[in-house]
């Protein structure tokens, strides 16, 4: 006698599992609500209000100073007064004088500032807590227009696109070298990228100190760097499994190098654009010249993995645009809306991409030297690449 087959309870099991999952979450929410309503039974109050106002940037127009601020404290903040060089000034706040947590606002101050003068601006909240910002050189902030847009585009071209393409122009000459020299150039590329990745991390940490603590700059660097590394590694493994062609693999690595360098140049463009936007023309010019010298070596790093292949002019052109073009975008962002938060994120992504490419290059070098070990060639190549960027960095730092 056959036994009746039982029907699978496909709907009951997921619902039961979901309920078991939600019960701890609901109870946890209740515990948090109970603590917030009772204060844990301590009934203690803060001796002083905890407020934090981040002044993200300032904008100077004729007879007006605009401060872009963000409330990064635990409670809402009310702007009470604005003092410029010890003089209390009338002001307006949009959208309102009371700023909720993590919201931003614009403080407009009518003030007849003078060109190239220095000013100290102090903002007082309703709890008499001061927040200061220094304007080292009064300079009319560049406004979006055809002329300024084109000017920052030229800066990005000078910094990123032109020097990287000049480095790529070495491609025909470098193809004439032998196998050992090719290995040396690959190792030099790895050393160049190691130094570039460390420099990118240092720049990200520098910008992280400028963003409000509520945004957790160090954590943002970790998220951007680790996520980018793992994503590119997954893409690389998928491409390797699908193709398995060494020529295509080297070409993919060259494009990944261009992507990593592109994010690095995006951060460089941000720094240059921000320097020009606040009137630090000397610093901006110094950065442009220094980055031009540095980026020609980055062009060399992009083409190193494909020197034994024939990628074609179109692919070389795309690699140059991917590596240098983001400097233009960075100059636009830094010149018109400088953002330390975006700078940290982009630089972290760039660092993750660069270190993943170093990992891929190391596997290529290991495969190329499997038949004939060349430890001193690899050592001298890595050291040469790092020293090359260190020397060019002397013109920038």
Secondary structure by P-SEA (a helix, b strand, c coil): ccccccccaaaaaaaaaaaaaaaaaaaaaaaaaaaaaccccccccccbbbbbbbbccccccccbbbbbccccccbbbbbcccccccbbbbbcccccccccccbbbbbbbbccccccbbbbbbbbccccbbbbbbcccccccccccaaaaaaaaaaaaacccaaaaaaacaaaaaaaccaaaaaaaaaaaaaaaaaaaaaaaaaaaaaaaacccccaaaaaaaaaaaaaaaaaaaaaaaaaaacccaaaaaaaaaaaaaaaaaaaaaaaaaaaaaaaaacaaaaaaaaaaaaaaaaaaaaaaaacccccccccaaaaaaaaaaaccaaaaaaaaaaccccaaaaaaaaaaaaaaaaaaaaaaaaaaaaaacccccaaaaaaaaaaaaaaaaaaacccc
